[in-house]
């Protein structure tokens, strides 16, 4: 059974950094793509960044340099390094993994940025 477990969320002040981690219960090399998403109450979930099995990276926020997605295949983890956080980054952050046979979500981790 595939499970994704996010960690690393918390309460920080504006301008600070956080690193989120998502650990899979299976070899992440089996996934075609893994991604980070975020969602605020009453709003649609939006993708923040993704990383493919080949290591290609793309994402709305990574292109601006504040957020960086990476992976550690030995630990079956992906990460989201978030710098220069602003209050508008306050959301629940979710990890997703897609393969030909499944589309799996983690339970989410709360990130709160105070001004």
C-alpha positions as CSV (number, residue, x, y, z in Angstrom):
1,X,0.0,0.0,0.0
2,X,1.3,3.4,-1.0
3,X,1.4,6.1,1.8
4,X,2.8,9.5,1.8
5,X,3.6,11.2,5.1
6,X,4.3,15.0,5.2
7,X,6.3,16.6,8.0
8,X,8.0,19.9,8.8
9,X,5.1,22.3,8.9
10,X,4.7,24.8,11.8
11,X,4.4,28.4,12.8
12,X,7.0,30.8,11.6
13,X,7.4,34.6,11.2
14,X,7.4,36.4,7.9
15,X,10.8,36.2,6.3
16,X,11.8,32.9,7.9
17,X,12.3,29.5,6.2
18,X,10.8,26.1,6.5
19,X,11.6,22.8,4.9
20,X,8.8,20.3,4.3
21,X,9.4,16.6,3.8
22,X,7.3,13.9,2.2
23,X,8.3,10.3,2.8
24,X,6.8,7.5,0.7
25,X,6.3,3.9,1.9
26,X,7.6,2.6,-1.4
27,X,10.5,3.4,-3.7
28,X,9.8,6.8,-5.2
29,X,11.5,5.7,-8.4
30,X,8.2,4.0,-9.1
31,X,6.5,7.4,-9.4
32,X,6.4,9.3,-12.7
33,X,6.1,12.6,-10.8
34,X,5.8,13.8,-7.3
35,X,4.6,17.2,-6.3
36,X,3.7,19.7,-3.6
37,X,0.3,21.4,-3.5
38,X,-1.3,23.8,-1.0
39,X,-4.8,24.7,0.0
40,X,-6.4,27.3,2.1
41,X,-9.8,26.9,3.7
42,X,-12.5,27.4,1.1
43,X,-10.1,27.6,-1.8
44,X,-9.1,25.1,-4.5
45,X,-5.9,23.1,-4.0
46,X,-3.1,24.5,-6.2
47,X,0.2,23.0,-7.3
48,X,3.3,24.6,-6.0
49,X,6.0,22.5,-7.7
50,X,6.7,19.1,-9.1
51,X,9.7,16.9,-9.8
52,X,9.7,14.1,-12.3
53,X,11.4,10.7,-12.0
54,X,14.1,12.0,-14.3
55,X,14.7,15.0,-12.0
56,X,13.0,17.7,-14.1
57,X,11.6,20.5,-11.9
58,X,8.9,23.0,-12.5
59,X,6.6,25.0,-10.5
60,X,5.0,28.4,-10.0
61,X,7.0,29.3,-7.0
62,X,10.3,27.6,-7.8
63,X,10.6,29.7,-10.9
64,X,10.7,32.7,-8.7
65,X,13.3,31.2,-6.4
66,X,11.5,31.3,-3.1
67,X,10.6,27.6,-3.1
68,X,12.8,24.8,-4.1
69,X,11.7,21.2,-4.6
70,X,14.2,18.3,-4.4
71,X,14.3,14.6,-3.8
72,X,16.4,12.0,-2.0
73,X,15.8,8.7,-3.6
74,X,17.8,6.8,-1.0
75,X,15.4,8.0,1.7
76,X,12.3,7.9,-0.5
77,X,11.6,11.5,0.2
78,X,10.9,14.8,-1.5
79,X,11.4,18.1,0.0
80,X,10.1,21.6,-0.3
81,X,12.5,24.3,0.8
82,X,10.5,27.5,1.4
83,X,12.4,30.8,1.9
84,X,11.3,34.3,2.6
85,X,7.9,33.1,3.7
86,X,5.0,35.6,3.7
87,X,1.7,35.4,5.5
88,X,0.0,34.6,2.2
89,X,2.0,31.3,2.2
90,X,-0.2,30.1,5.1
91,X,-1.9,26.9,3.9
92,X,-2.0,23.2,4.4
93,X,0.7,21.7,2.2
94,X,0.1,18.3,0.5
95,X,2.4,15.9,-1.2
96,X,1.2,13.9,-4.2
97,X,2.7,11.0,-6.1
98,X,1.5,9.8,-9.5
99,X,2.3,6.6,-11.3
100,X,0.5,4.6,-14.0
101,X,-1.5,2.7,-11.4
102,X,-2.1,5.2,-8.7
103,X,-2.5,8.8,-7.7
104,X,-1.7,9.2,-4.0
105,X,-2.0,12.1,-1.5
106,X,-0.6,12.6,1.9
107,X,-2.6,13.9,4.9
108,X,-1.1,17.4,4.7
109,X,1.0,19.6,7.0
110,X,0.0,23.0,8.2
111,X,2.2,26.0,7.5
112,X,1.4,29.2,9.3
113,X,3.3,32.4,8.7
114,X,2.7,35.3,11.1
115,X,3.3,38.9,10.1
